[in-house]
Amino acid sequence: MIRTLLASSFLAAGLLLAGSSQPAHAVWVCGPVQCVWDPTPDVGYVVPGYAAAWQAPLYPGCFWKRGLLGRWKMVCP
């Protein structure tokens, strides 16, 4: 429930900050502890600053996960 609420908050903030006329492109969509690659994000989604420089995943299924000390690392199953 909290995760859904946070994701909704990120989306709402993104809609307020970004114009709807921007074309959609693949981005990292992030929650509090994990970021996944989304080739079709919601219109107006804004990538968090910490994920803006991340490139596309190395392999299908890879994602970023936040560790115990708050550092992000890519996980490829």
MMTF fields as JSON, N, C-alpha, C and O atoms, coordinates in Angstrom:
{
  "mmtfVersion": "1.0.0",
  "mmtfProducer": "UNKNOWN",
  "numBonds": 307,
  "numAtoms": 308,
  "numGroups": 77,
  "numChains": 1,
  "numModels": 1,
  "chainsPerModel": [1],
  "groupsPerChain": [77],
  "chainIdList": ["A"],
  "bondAtomList": [4, 2, 8, 6, 12, 10, 16, 14, 20, 18, 24, 22, 28, 26, 32, 30, 36, 34, 40, 38, 44, 42, 48, 46, 52, 50, 56, 54, 60, 58, 64, 62, 68, 66, 72, 70, 76, 74, 80, 78, 84, 82, 88, 86, 92, 90, 96, 94, 100, 98, 104, 102, 108, 106, 112, 110, 116, 114, 120, 118, 124, 122, 128, 126, 132, 130, 136, 134, 140, 138, 144, 142, 148, 146, 152, 150, 156, 154, 160, 158, 164, 162, 168, 166, 172, 170, 176, 174, 180, 178, 184, 182, 188, 186, 192, 190, 196, 194, 200, 198, 204, 202, 208, 206, 212, 210, 216, 214, 220, 218, 224, 222, 228, 226, 232, 230, 236, 234, 240, 238, 244, 242, 248, 246, 252, 250, 256, 254, 260, 258, 264, 262, 268, 266, 272, 270, 276, 274, 280, 278, 284, 282, 288, 286, 292, 290, 296, 294, 300, 298, 304, 302],
  "bondOrderList": [1, 1, 1, 1, 1, 1, 1, 1, 1, 1, 1, 1, 1, 1, 1, 1, 1, 1, 1, 1, 1, 1, 1, 1, 1, 1, 1, 1, 1, 1, 1, 1, 1, 1, 1, 1, 1, 1, 1, 1, 1, 1, 1, 1, 1, 1, 1, 1, 1, 1, 1, 1, 1, 1, 1, 1, 1, 1, 1, 1, 1, 1, 1, 1, 1, 1, 1, 1, 1, 1, 1, 1, 1, 1, 1, 1],
  "groupList": [{"groupName": "MET", "atomNameList": ["N", "CA", "C", "O"], "elementList": ["N", "C", "C", "O"], "formalChargeList": [0, 0, 0, 0], "bondAtomList": [1, 0, 2, 1, 3, 2], "bondOrderList": [1, 1, 2], "singleLetterCode": "M", "chemCompType": "L-PEPTIDE LINKING"}, {"groupName": "ILE", "atomNameList": ["N", "CA", "C", "O"], "elementList": ["N", "C", "C", "O"], "formalChargeList": [0, 0, 0, 0], "bondAtomList": [1, 0, 2, 1, 3, 2], "bondOrderList": [1, 1, 2], "singleLetterCode": "I", "chemCompType": "L-PEPTIDE LINKING"}, {"groupName": "ARG", "atomNameList": ["N", "CA", "C", "O"], "elementList": ["N", "C", "C", "O"], "formalChargeList": [0, 0, 0, 0], "bondAtomList": [1, 0, 2, 1, 3, 2], "bondOrderList": [1, 1, 2], "singleLetterCode": "R", "chemCompType": "L-PEPTIDE LINKING"}, {"groupName": "THR", "atomNameList": ["N", "CA", "C", "O"], "elementList": ["N", "C", "C", "O"], "formalChargeList": [0, 0, 0, 0], "bondAtomList": [1, 0, 2, 1, 3, 2], "bondOrderList": [1, 1, 2], "singleLetterCode": "T", "chemCompType": "L-PEPTIDE LINKING"}, {"groupName": "LEU", "atomNameList": ["N", "CA", "C", "O"], "elementList": ["N", "C", "C", "O"], "formalChargeList": [0, 0, 0, 0], "bondAtomList": [1, 0, 2, 1, 3, 2], "bondOrderList": [1, 1, 2], "singleLetterCode": "L", "chemCompType": "L-PEPTIDE LINKING"}, {"groupName": "ALA", "atomNameList": ["N", "CA", "C", "O"], "elementList": ["N", "C", "C", "O"], "formalChargeList": [0, 0, 0, 0], "bondAtomList": [1, 0, 2, 1, 3, 2], "bondOrderList": [1, 1, 2], "singleLetterCode": "A", "chemCompType": "L-PEPTIDE LINKING"}, {"groupName": "SER", "atomNameList": ["N", "CA", "C", "O"], "elementList": ["N", "C", "C", "O"], "formalChargeList": [0, 0, 0, 0], "bondAtomList": [1, 0, 2, 1, 3, 2], "bondOrderList": [1, 1, 2], "singleLetterCode": "S", "chemCompType": "L-PEPTIDE LINKING"}, {"groupName": "PHE", "atomNameList": ["N", "CA", "C", "O"], "elementList": ["N", "C", "C", "O"], "formalChargeList": [0, 0, 0, 0], "bondAtomList": [1, 0, 2, 1, 3, 2], "bondOrderList": [1, 1, 2], "singleLetterCode": "F", "chemCompType": "L-PEPTIDE LINKING"}, {"groupName": "GLY", "atomNameList": ["N", "CA", "C", "O"], "elementList": ["N", "C", "C", "O"], "formalChargeList": [0, 0, 0, 0], "bondAtomList": [1, 0, 2, 1, 3, 2], "bondOrderList": [1, 1, 2], "singleLetterCode": "G", "chemCompType": "PEPTIDE LINKING"}, {"groupName": "GLN", "atomNameList": ["N", "CA", "C", "O"], "elementList": ["N", "C", "C", "O"], "formalChargeList": [0, 0, 0, 0], "bondAtomList": [1, 0, 2, 1, 3, 2], "bondOrderList": [1, 1, 2], "singleLetterCode": "Q", "chemCompType": "L-PEPTIDE LINKING"}, {"groupName": "PRO", "atomNameList": ["N", "CA", "C", "O"], "elementList": ["N", "C", "C", "O"], "formalChargeList": [0, 0, 0, 0], "bondAtomList": [1, 0, 2, 1, 3, 2], "bondOrderList": [1, 1, 2], "singleLetterCode": "P", "chemCompType": "L-PEPTIDE LINKING"}, {"groupName": "HIS", "atomNameList": ["N", "CA", "C", "O"], "elementList": ["N", "C", "C", "O"], "formalChargeList": [0, 0, 0, 0], "bondAtomList": [1, 0, 2, 1, 3, 2], "bondOrderList": [1, 1, 2], "singleLetterCode": "H", "chemCompType": "L-PEPTIDE LINKING"}, {"groupName": "VAL", "atomNameList": ["N", "CA", "C", "O"], "elementList": ["N", "C", "C", "O"], "formalChargeList": [0, 0, 0, 0], "bondAtomList": [1, 0, 2, 1, 3, 2], "bondOrderList": [1, 1, 2], "singleLetterCode": "V", "chemCompType": "L-PEPTIDE LINKING"}, {"groupName": "TRP", "atomNameList": ["N", "CA", "C", "O"], "elementList": ["N", "C", "C", "O"], "formalChargeList": [0, 0, 0, 0], "bondAtomList": [1, 0, 2, 1, 3, 2], "bondOrderList": [1, 1, 2], "singleLetterCode": "W", "chemCompType": "L-PEPTIDE LINKING"}, {"groupName": "CYS", "atomNameList": ["N", "CA", "C", "O"], "elementList": ["N", "C", "C", "O"], "formalChargeList": [0, 0, 0, 0], "bondAtomList": [1, 0, 2, 1, 3, 2], "bondOrderList": [1, 1, 2], "singleLetterCode": "C", "chemCompType": "L-PEPTIDE LINKING"}, {"groupName": "ASP", "atomNameList": ["N", "CA", "C", "O"], "elementList": ["N", "C", "C", "O"], "formalChargeList": [0, 0, 0, 0], "bondAtomList": [1, 0, 2, 1, 3, 2], "bondOrderList": [1, 1, 2], "singleLetterCode": "D", "chemCompType": "L-PEPTIDE LINKING"}, {"groupName": "TYR", "atomNameList": ["N", "CA", "C", "O"], "elementList": ["N", "C", "C", "O"], "formalChargeList": [0, 0, 0, 0], "bondAtomList": [1, 0, 2, 1, 3, 2], "bondOrderList": [1, 1, 2], "singleLetterCode": "Y", "chemCompType": "L-PEPTIDE LINKING"}, {"groupName": "LYS", "atomNameList": ["N", "CA", "C", "O"], "elementList": ["N", "C", "C", "O"], "formalChargeList": [0, 0, 0, 0], "bondAtomList": [1, 0, 2, 1, 3, 2], "bondOrderList": [1, 1, 2], "singleLetterCode": "K", "chemCompType": "L-PEPTIDE LINKING"}],
  "groupTypeList": [0, 1, 2, 3, 4, 4, 5, 6, 6, 7, 4, 5, 5, 8, 4, 4, 4, 5, 8, 6, 6, 9, 10, 5, 11, 5, 12, 13, 12, 14, 8, 10, 12, 9, 14, 12, 13, 15, 10, 3, 10, 15, 12, 8, 16, 12, 12, 10, 8, 16, 5, 5, 5, 13, 9, 5, 10, 4, 16, 10, 8, 14, 7, 13, 17, 2, 8, 4, 4, 8, 2, 13, 17, 0, 12, 14, 10],
  "groupIdList": [1, 2, 3, 4, 5, 6, 7, 8, 9, 10, 11, 12, 13, 14, 15, 16, 17, 18, 19, 20, 21, 22, 23, 24, 25, 26, 27, 28, 29, 30, 31, 32, 33, 34, 35, 36, 37, 38, 39, 40, 41, 42, 43, 44, 45, 46, 47, 48, 49, 50, 51, 52, 53, 54, 55, 56, 57, 58, 59, 60, 61, 62, 63, 64, 65, 66, 67, 68, 69, 70, 71, 72, 73, 74, 75, 76, 77],
  "secStructList": [7, 2, 2, 2, 2, 2, 2, 2, 2, 2, 2, 2, 2, 2, 2, 2, 2, 1, 7, 6, 6, 1, 7, 7, 7, 7, 3, 3, 3, 3, 7, 1, 1, 3, 3, 3, 3, 3, 1, 1, 7, 7, 6, 6, 7, 7, 7, 7, 4, 4, 4, 6, 6, 7, 7, 1, 7, 1, 1, 6, 6, 7, 3, 3, 3, 3, 7, 6, 6, 1, 7, 3, 3, 3, 3, 7, 7],
  "xCoordList": [0.825, 0.0, 0.868, 0.625, 1.888, 2.774, 3.529, 3.751, 3.919, 4.647, 3.775, 4.249, 2.51, 1.586, 1.386, 1.331, 1.278, 1.102, 2.316, 2.169, 3.518, 4.733, 4.837, 5.212, 4.502, 4.548, 3.559, 3.864, 2.383, 1.38, 1.869, 1.629, 2.557, 3.091, 4.144, 4.163, 5.031, 6.047, 5.385, 5.802, 4.368, 3.673, 2.992, 3.073, 2.332, 1.64, 2.639, 2.387, 3.767, 4.793, 5.331, 5.566, 5.523, 6.005, 5.038, 5.448, 3.757, 2.752, 2.71, 2.44, 2.977, 2.989, 4.213, 4.139, 5.335, 6.589, 6.838, 7.558, 6.265, 6.566, 5.358, 4.212, 5.627, 4.557, 4.097, 4.884, 2.836, 2.305, 2.636, 2.331, 3.253, 3.575, 4.917, 5.28, 5.656, 6.934, 6.715, 5.813, 7.523, 7.364, 7.804, 8.735, 7.135, 7.502, 8.755, 8.931, 9.611, 10.811, 11.114, 10.588, 11.951, 12.254, 13.042, 13.987, 12.641, 13.275, 13.311, 12.657, 14.085, 14.061, 12.917, 12.882, 11.992, 10.861, 11.19, 11.372, 11.265, 11.787, 10.755, 9.903, 10.866, 10.143, 11.159, 12.287, 10.791, 11.709, 12.944, 13.992, 12.851, 13.986, 14.37, 15.331, 13.665, 13.964, 13.575, 12.575, 14.382, 14.085, 14.042, 14.93, 13.018, 12.882, 12.838, 12.404, 13.286, 13.303, 11.919, 11.343, 11.382, 10.044, 10.11, 10.361, 9.89, 9.961, 8.796, 8.88, 7.726, 6.568, 6.073, 5.02, 6.824, 6.392, 5.152, 4.822, 4.479, 3.305, 3.721, 4.833, 2.819, 3.081, 3.383, 2.645, 4.46, 4.819, 5.672, 6.028, 6.014, 6.85, 8.219, 8.805, 8.73, 10.04, 10.97, 10.673, 12.089, 13.067, 13.728, 14.116, 13.864, 14.561, 15.988, 16.609, 16.502, 17.836, 18.924, 19.844, 18.829, 19.865, 19.859, 20.87, 18.761, 18.676, 18.804, 18.815, 18.9, 18.916, 20.12, 20.011, 21.256, 22.465, 22.61, 23.519, 21.727, 21.817, 21.437, 20.471, 22.186, 21.885, 20.926, 20.565, 20.528, 19.631, 20.252, 21.473, 19.429, 19.969, 20.895, 20.73, 21.863, 22.818, 22.145, 22.458, 21.223, 20.506, 19.032, 18.697, 18.145, 16.727, 16.546, 17.162, 15.73, 15.459, 16.327, 16.082, 17.342, 18.18, 17.397, 16.533, 17.706, 17.066, 18.044, 19.05, 17.755, 18.563, 17.879, 16.657, 18.668, 18.124, 18.944, 20.171, 18.243, 18.911, 19.347, 18.562, 20.602, 21.147, 20.864, 20.179, 21.388, 21.154, 21.684, 21.081, 22.783, 23.375, 22.899, 23.458, 21.871, 21.301, 21.978, 21.585, 22.977, 23.652, 22.907, 22.382, 22.864, 22.16, 23.136, 24.292, 22.676, 23.493, 22.587, 21.417, 23.16, 22.385, 22.408, 23.454, 21.235, 21.076, 20.586, 19.58, 21.299, 20.906, 20.713, 21.686, 19.441, 19.178, 19.598, 19.442],
  "yCoordList": [-1.188, 0.0, 1.251, 2.184, 1.267, 2.427, 2.563, 3.669, 1.428, 1.442, 2.042, 2.838, 1.654, 2.182, 3.68, 4.44, 4.097, 5.507, 6.317, 7.402, 5.792, 6.485, 6.561, 7.592, 5.463, 5.463, 6.473, 7.174, 6.552, 7.528, 8.944, 9.834, 9.162, 10.487, 10.895, 12.039, 9.951, 10.247, 10.594, 11.529, 9.849, 10.103, 11.465, 12.214, 11.785, 13.077, 14.227, 15.219, 14.093, 15.133, 15.275, 16.386, 14.152, 14.179, 14.866, 15.606, 14.622, 15.257, 16.763, 17.52, 17.19, 18.622, 19.308, 20.464, 18.606, 19.21, 19.124, 19.955, 18.152, 17.944, 18.277, 18.089, 18.765, 19.042, 17.766, 16.838, 17.715, 16.498, 16.405, 15.391, 17.434, 17.396, 16.722, 16.549, 16.34, 15.681, 14.251, 13.573, 13.775, 12.403, 11.406, 11.673, 10.272, 9.228, 8.507, 8.295, 8.135, 7.373, 6.461, 6.663, 5.471, 4.497, 5.156, 5.908, 4.865, 5.46, 4.458, 3.416, 4.797, 4.057, 4.61, 5.803, 3.748, 4.13, 3.626, 2.428, 4.56, 4.239, 4.352, 5.241, 3.423, 3.461, 3.702, 4.105, 3.467, 3.748, 2.836, 3.267, 1.597, 0.681, 0.002, -0.768, 0.255, -0.441, 0.424, 1.14, 0.346, 1.035, -0.013, -0.86, 0.043, -0.888, -0.101, 1.05, -0.725, -0.108, -0.198, -1.283, 0.918, 0.952, 1.614, 2.816, 0.853, 1.435, 2.37, 3.156, 2.303, 3.175, 3.76, 3.359, 4.703, 5.291, 6.155, 6.568, 6.418, 7.287, 8.674, 9.132, 9.325, 10.666, 11.588, 11.612, 12.338, 13.293, 12.733, 13.47, 11.449, 10.872, 11.539, 11.698, 11.925, 12.546, 11.583, 11.135, 11.271, 10.36, 11.063, 12.225, 10.378, 10.997, 11.377, 10.718, 12.417, 12.915, 11.862, 11.842, 10.981, 9.966, 8.931, 8.258, 8.776, 7.774, 8.386, 7.657, 9.7, 10.368, 9.976, 9.944, 9.68, 9.357, 7.866, 7.464, 7.049, 5.61, 5.287, 5.837, 4.402, 3.986, 2.801, 2.295, 2.378, 1.221, 0.0, -0.067, -0.968, -2.156, -2.953, -2.963, -3.615, -4.425, -5.62, -5.959, -6.259, -7.432, -7.295, -6.586, -7.953, -7.923, -8.463, -9.462, -7.822, -8.268, -7.612, -7.802, -6.84, -6.145, -4.993, -4.396, -4.693, -3.576, -3.008, -3.641, -1.819, -1.186, -1.407, -1.302, -1.712, -1.962, -1.185, -1.137, -0.578, 0.175, -0.779, -1.606, -0.659, -1.512, -0.965, 0.047, -1.631, -1.251, 0.139, 0.848, 0.535, 1.838, 2.921, 4.017, 2.627, 3.616, 3.708, 4.531, 2.889, 2.909, 2.031, 0.978, 2.471, 1.723, 0.806, 1.17, -0.388, -1.301, -2.011, -2.278, -2.312, -3.024, -4.508, -5.079, -5.125, -6.558, -7.176, -6.741, -8.193, -8.894, -10.366, -11.099, -10.81, -12.22, -13.18, -14.393],
  "zCoordList": [0.0, 0.0, 0.0, -0.765, 0.866, 0.914, -0.399, -0.891, -0.958, -2.227, -3.34, -4.151, -3.364, -4.36, -4.164, -5.131, -2.91, -2.601, -3.043, -3.606, -2.79, -3.214, -4.733, -5.291, -5.387, -6.856, -7.415, -8.379, -6.82, -7.256, -7.012, -7.828, -5.89, -5.586, -6.604, -7.06, -6.966, -7.981, -9.309, -9.993, -9.662, -10.918, -10.899, -11.872, -9.81, -9.703, -9.794, -10.477, -9.106, -9.166, -10.586, -11.061, -11.254, -12.627, -13.57, -14.464, -13.369, -14.214, -14.006, -14.939, -12.793, -12.523, -13.104, -13.52, -13.136, -13.574, -15.077, -15.629, -15.731, -17.157, -18.024, -17.615, -19.203, -20.146, -20.819, -21.005, -21.184, -21.798, -23.28, -23.908, -23.859, -25.28, -25.564, -26.728, -24.528, -24.744, -25.227, -24.735, -26.182, -26.643, -25.568, -24.808, -25.514, -24.548, -25.03, -26.229, -24.106, -24.424, -23.24, -22.145, -23.458, -22.419, -21.284, -21.522, -20.066, -18.886, -17.737, -17.776, -16.724, -15.469, -14.632, -14.328, -14.264, -13.411, -12.017, -11.802, -11.067, -9.74, -8.634, -8.623, -7.712, -6.456, -5.353, -5.638, -4.109, -3.011, -2.962, -2.482, -3.441, -3.33, -4.638, -4.657, -5.721, -6.973, -8.164, -8.127, -9.223, -10.484, -11.593, -11.685, -12.426, -13.543, -14.851, -14.878, -15.921, -17.255, -17.848, -17.922, -18.269, -18.847, -20.217, -20.304, -21.294, -22.637, -22.947, -23.891, -22.184, -22.414, -21.087, -20.592, -20.509, -19.237, -19.414, -20.525, -18.32, -18.363, -18.846, -18.582, -19.548, -20.059, -18.886, -17.901, -18.995, -17.961, -16.844, -15.924, -16.891, -15.83, -15.863, -16.934, -14.711, -14.595, -13.87, -12.763, -14.497, -13.9, -12.721, -12.84, -11.576, -10.439, -10.81, -11.644, -10.208, -10.52, -10.419, -11.237, -9.418, -9.24, -10.354, -10.555, -11.085, -12.149, -13.544, -14.536, -13.634, -14.935, -15.791, -17.017, -15.177, -15.939, -16.23, -16.956, -15.676, -15.911, -17.343, -17.872, -17.969, -19.343, -19.322, -18.259, -20.493, -20.615, -19.943, -19.799, -19.528, -18.855, -19.774, -20.994, -19.16, -19.926, -20.586, -21.727, -19.874, -20.362, -20.011, -19.063, -20.747, -20.378, -18.958, -18.584, -18.2, -16.839, -15.784, -14.593, -16.183, -15.198, -14.576, -15.219, -13.33, -12.634, -11.62, -11.301, -11.113, -10.076, -8.738, -8.632, -7.717, -6.383, -5.361, -5.435, -4.405, -3.35, -2.247, -1.782, -1.834, -0.784, 0.606, 0.758, 1.606, 2.993, 3.325, 4.13, 2.729, 3.011, 2.047, 2.027, 1.247, 0.336, -1.024, -1.851, -1.266, -2.559, -3.549, -3.187, -4.806, -5.854, -6.569, -6.782, -6.942, -7.758, -8.752, -8.476, -9.925, -10.95, -10.646, -10.337, -10.737, -10.508, -11.807, -12.367, -12.287, -13.51, -13.197, -13.023, -13.123, -12.773, -13.874, -13.729]
}
